Amino acid sequence: MKYRTLGRTGWKVSEISFGAWAIGGGWGSVSDTDSIAALHAAMDSGVNFIDTADVYGDGRSERLIARALRDRRSNRERIIVATKAGRRLSPHVAAGYNAKNLTAFIERSLRNLRVDALDLLQLHCPPTPVYYMPETFDALDTLRRKGKIRHYGVSVEKVEEAVKAVEFPNVQSVQIIFNIFRQRPADHFFTLAKQRKVGILARVPLASGMLTGKLTKRSTFAKDDHRLYNRHGQFFDMGETFSGVDYNTSLKAVEQLRPMVPRGATMAQFALKWILMHDAVSCAIPGAKNTRQAHDNVAASSLPRFSPATMRRIRAIYDKRIRPLVHQRW
């Protein structure tokens, strides 16, 4: 496993980390036993950064992480846990991102994770007006001074939100959808992030499983899997599901990518390595619901770097098939 600096935190984080949305819910059924095993498999392989949120399974994900870390308390390893707050608001409106609500959300996450301070607290895809509300970031500064959080960042839907967020001096990280099907951040944000020394967490790195190469026209999804119920943004931003790309279009693009996958590697590893080719990225945070997926993800760190020719071929597929659908939307 290789490690990269996360913003100005001083932390060195595993470039393949662990996204814990799937073990909380929203991706079909997963057993707690399998989830705990997946977390341990990832950490045993060098993963030292876990990303979760208070709404993943209504706290289930945070509590599972606490259990896994309790099992390892005799180890000397330092595992960094990032969580998110804000999406518990109902309605989910900018005015709700105030000191009172954020404090309550953070206190709940502290209990779920069984810690005295959150390593990294991220605003969870707030409405765009929040990025023009300095009082929200003042509240986070106050919580940091009180020792409730060590650092804070944001999780965004749009590149423009990321650009605005890093104007606040204590934003340490930006979590943004970045994968072969969502390349705009590299064009319009990464240089600025490097200049500001802000870490980048690449979320939805496998385009909701599409970039694993395992989905087909005949694939089916459980009723509680967002890949069934949110394809057109019925419940949350459409860009969260298959990166906002039409399902059949995605399948065709995957078939064009498949011949480029190195011998002995999986499509998922290929897709993750593409993300790691961008040095502005601190880490990619793929999910894993079992040990096999966890080990497969981690192995991407060891793949050889891609040639410039391969990077150009990937970009050409994006420009032709995907760009017209997503590039200006997010």
C-alpha positions in Angstrom: 0.0 0.0 0.0 1.2 3.5 -0.8 0.3 6.6 1.2 -0.4 10.2 0.3 -0.6 13.4 2.3 -4.2 14.6 3.2 -4.3 18.3 2.9 -2.6 20.2 5.7 -3.5 17.7 8.3 -0.1 16.0 8.4 -1.8 12.6 8.0 -0.5 10.1 5.5 -3.5 8.1 4.2 -3.7 4.9 2.2 -4.2 5.9 -1.4 -6.9 3.1 -1.5 -9.1 3.7 1.5 -12.4 2.3 2.6 -15.8 3.8 1.7 -18.4 2.6 4.2 -21.7 3.6 2.6 -22.4 0.1 1.4 -22.0 -1.5 4.8 -24.5 0.9 6.2 -27.2 0.4 3.7 -28.6 1.5 0.3 -26.7 -1.2 -1.7 -28.8 -4.2 -1.0 -28.4 -6.6 1.9 -25.1 -7.1 3.7 -24.5 -8.9 6.9 -22.7 -7.2 9.8 -20.4 -10.2 10.0 -19.3 -9.7 6.4 -19.0 -5.9 6.9 -16.7 -6.4 9.9 -14.6 -8.9 8.0 -14.3 -6.5 5.1 -13.1 -3.7 7.4 -10.5 -6.0 8.9 -9.3 -7.3 5.6 -8.8 -3.7 4.4 -6.9 -2.7 7.5 -4.8 -5.8 7.5 -3.8 -4.8 3.9 -2.7 -1.3 4.9 -5.8 0.8 4.7 -5.7 3.4 7.4 -8.5 5.7 6.3 -12.2 5.0 6.5 -15.0 7.2 5.2 -18.5 7.0 6.5 -21.6 9.2 7.3 -24.2 9.5 10.0 -27.0 8.7 7.6 -25.4 5.4 6.3 -27.9 3.0 7.7 -29.0 5.6 10.2 -25.7 5.2 12.1 -25.2 1.5 11.4 -22.0 2.2 9.4 -20.5 4.3 12.1 -21.3 1.7 14.8 -19.8 -1.1 12.7 -16.6 0.8 12.3 -16.5 1.4 16.1 -16.9 -2.4 16.6 -14.1 -3.2 14.1 -11.7 -0.7 15.7 -12.5 -2.0 19.2 -11.4 -5.4 18.0 -8.1 -4.0 17.0 -7.5 -1.8 20.1 -4.4 -3.8 21.0 -2.7 -2.8 17.7 -0.6 0.3 17.5 -1.9 1.3 14.1 -3.5 4.7 13.6 -6.8 4.4 11.7 -8.3 7.7 10.7 -12.1 7.8 10.4 -13.9 10.5 8.5 -17.7 11.0 8.9 -20.2 13.4 7.5 -23.1 15.5 8.8 -26.1 17.4 7.5 -28.2 14.9 5.5 -30.2 14.1 8.6 -31.9 17.4 8.1 -35.6 17.2 7.1 -36.1 19.2 5.1 -32.5 19.3 3.8 -32.2 23.1 3.5 -29.3 25.5 3.9 -30.7 27.1 7.0 -30.4 23.8 8.8 -26.6 24.0 8.6 -26.3 26.0 11.8 -24.3 25.6 15.0 -27.2 23.9 17.0 -27.9 21.2 14.4 -24.2 20.5 13.6 -23.4 20.2 17.2 -26.2 17.7 17.7 -25.1 15.6 14.7 -21.5 15.6 15.8 -22.5 14.5 19.3 -24.4 11.6 17.8 -21.5 10.5 15.7 -19.2 10.7 18.6 -21.4 8.3 20.5 -21.8 6.0 17.4 -18.0 5.9 16.8 -17.2 5.7 20.6 -14.6 8.5 20.4 -14.0 11.8 22.1 -13.2 13.7 18.9 -14.0 13.1 15.3 -10.9 12.9 13.1 -12.5 14.5 10.1 -16.0 15.9 9.9 -17.4 16.7 6.4 -20.5 18.6 5.5 -22.5 16.1 3.6 -23.4 17.5 0.2 -25.2 20.6 1.5 -27.3 22.8 -0.7 -25.1 25.2 -2.7 -26.1 28.3 -0.6 -24.2 26.8 2.4 -20.9 27.6 0.7 -21.9 31.3 0.9 -22.7 31.1 4.6 -19.6 31.8 6.6 -21.5 31.3 9.8 -21.6 27.5 9.0 -17.8 27.4 8.8 -17.5 29.6 11.9 -19.5 26.9 13.7 -17.1 24.2 12.6 -14.2 26.3 13.8 -15.8 26.6 17.2 -16.4 22.9 17.4 -12.7 22.3 16.4 -11.6 24.7 19.2 -13.8 22.8 21.6 -12.1 19.5 20.7 -15.1 17.9 19.2 -13.5 17.6 15.7 -9.8 17.6 14.7 -10.3 18.8 11.2 -13.2 19.4 8.8 -13.9 19.3 5.1 -16.8 19.1 2.7 -18.4 16.5 0.4 -19.7 18.2 -2.7 -21.9 17.4 -5.7 -20.5 20.0 -8.1 -17.0 21.3 -9.0 -18.2 24.9 -8.5 -19.1 24.0 -4.9 -15.6 22.6 -4.4 -14.1 25.8 -5.8 -16.1 27.9 -3.4 -15.5 25.7 -0.4 -11.7 26.0 -0.4 -12.1 29.7 0.0 -12.7 28.9 3.7 -9.2 28.7 5.2 -9.7 25.7 7.5 -11.3 23.4 4.9 -8.8 20.5 4.8 -10.4 18.2 2.3 -13.0 18.0 -0.5 -14.7 14.8 -1.3 -16.0 14.8 -4.8 -17.2 12.2 -7.4 -14.2 11.4 -9.6 -13.8 8.4 -11.8 -13.4 7.5 -15.5 -17.0 8.6 -16.1 -16.6 11.9 -14.1 -13.5 13.6 -15.2 -14.4 17.3 -14.9 -12.8 17.8 -11.4 -9.3 17.1 -12.9 -10.0 19.9 -15.5 -11.4 22.5 -13.3 -10.5 21.9 -9.6 -7.4 19.8 -9.0 -4.8 22.6 -9.7 -6.6 24.9 -7.3 -6.7 22.1 -4.6 -3.0 21.6 -5.0 -2.3 25.3 -4.7 -4.4 25.5 -1.5 -3.0 22.2 -0.2 -6.5 20.7 0.2 -6.9 17.0 0.2 -9.1 15.3 -2.4 -11.1 12.2 -1.5 -12.4 10.5 -4.7 -15.8 9.2 -4.0 -18.0 6.9 -6.1 -14.7 5.7 -7.7 -16.3 2.7 -9.4 -19.4 4.5 -10.7 -21.7 2.5 -8.4 -20.2 -0.7 -9.5 -20.4 0.0 -13.2 -16.6 0.2 -13.5 -16.1 -3.2 -12.0 -17.1 -4.6 -15.3 -19.5 -7.1 -13.7 -22.8 -5.5 -14.5 -24.8 -6.4 -17.6 -28.1 -5.6 -19.2 -29.5 -8.5 -17.2 -28.2 -7.4 -13.8 -30.9 -6.9 -11.2 -30.8 -4.9 -8.0 -32.6 -5.3 -4.6 -35.5 -2.9 -3.7 -33.2 -1.2 -1.1 -30.4 -0.7 -3.6 -30.1 2.9 -4.8 -29.0 1.6 -8.2 -32.6 0.5 -8.7 -34.6 3.3 -7.0 -32.5 6.4 -7.7 -31.4 6.1 -11.4 -33.1 9.3 -12.3 -32.5 11.1 -9.0 -35.8 10.3 -7.4 -34.4 10.4 -3.9 -31.1 12.2 -4.0 -28.8 13.7 -6.6 -28.8 11.6 -9.8 -25.0 11.9 -10.0 -24.7 9.6 -7.0 -26.0 6.6 -9.0 -23.8 5.3 -11.8 -22.2 8.8 -11.8 -25.3 10.1 -13.5 -24.6 8.3 -16.7 -27.3 6.3 -18.6 -27.0 2.6 -17.7 -26.8 1.3 -21.3 -24.4 4.0 -22.3 -22.2 3.0 -19.4 -22.2 -0.6 -20.4 -21.0 0.3 -23.9 -18.2 2.5 -22.6 -17.1 -0.3 -20.2 -16.8 -2.7 -23.2 -14.5 -0.2 -24.9 -12.4 0.1 -21.8 -12.1 -3.6 -21.1 -9.3 -4.4 -23.6 -7.0 -1.9 -21.8 -7.2 -3.7 -18.5 -3.7 -5.2 -17.7 -3.3 -8.9 -17.7 -4.0 -10.3 -14.3 -5.9 -7.2 -13.1 -9.6 -6.6 -12.7 -11.6 -3.9 -14.2 -12.2 -2.4 -10.8 -8.4 -2.2 -10.1 -7.9 -0.6 -13.5 -10.5 2.0 -12.7 -9.0 2.7 -9.3 -5.5 3.0 -10.7 -6.7 5.6 -13.2 -7.8 7.7 -10.3 -4.4 7.3 -8.6 -2.7 8.6 -11.8 -3.8 12.0 -10.6 -1.4 13.3 -8.0 -3.9 15.8 -6.6 -6.0 12.9 -5.3 -5.2 12.0 -1.7 -7.2 8.7 -1.8 -9.9 6.8 -3.6 -12.6 5.4 -1.3 -14.2 2.3 -2.9 -16.7 0.4 -0.9 -16.5 -3.3 0.0 -19.2 -5.6 1.4 -16.9 -8.6 1.9 -13.3 -9.6 2.2 -12.9 -10.5 -1.5 -14.0 -7.0 -2.6 -11.7 -5.4 0.0 -8.6 -7.3 -1.2 -9.5 -6.6 -4.8 -9.7 -2.9 -4.2 -6.4 -2.7 -2.2 -4.5 -4.5 -5.0 -5.0 -1.5 -7.3 -2.3 0.4 -5.4 0.3 -2.1 -6.7 -0.6 -1.9 -10.4 2.0 -0.3 -12.7 1.4 3.3 -13.8 -0.5 3.7 -17.1 1.3 4.9 -20.2 0.4 8.3 -21.6 -1.1 6.5 -24.6 -3.5 4.5 -22.3 -4.6 7.7 -20.5 -5.3 9.3 -23.9 -7.4 6.3 -25.0 -9.4 6.5 -21.8 -10.0 10.2 -22.3 -11.1 9.6 -25.9 -13.8 7.2 -24.7 -15.0 9.7 -22.1 -15.0 12.5 -24.6 -17.1 10.6 -27.1 -19.6 8.7 -25.0 -19.7 10.2 -21.5 -18.8 13.9 -21.6 -21.9 15.1 -23.4 -24.1 13.5 -20.6 -22.3 14.7 -17.4 -19.4 17.2 -18.0 -21.4 20.4 -17.5 -23.9 19.1 -15.0 -21.5 18.4 -12.1 
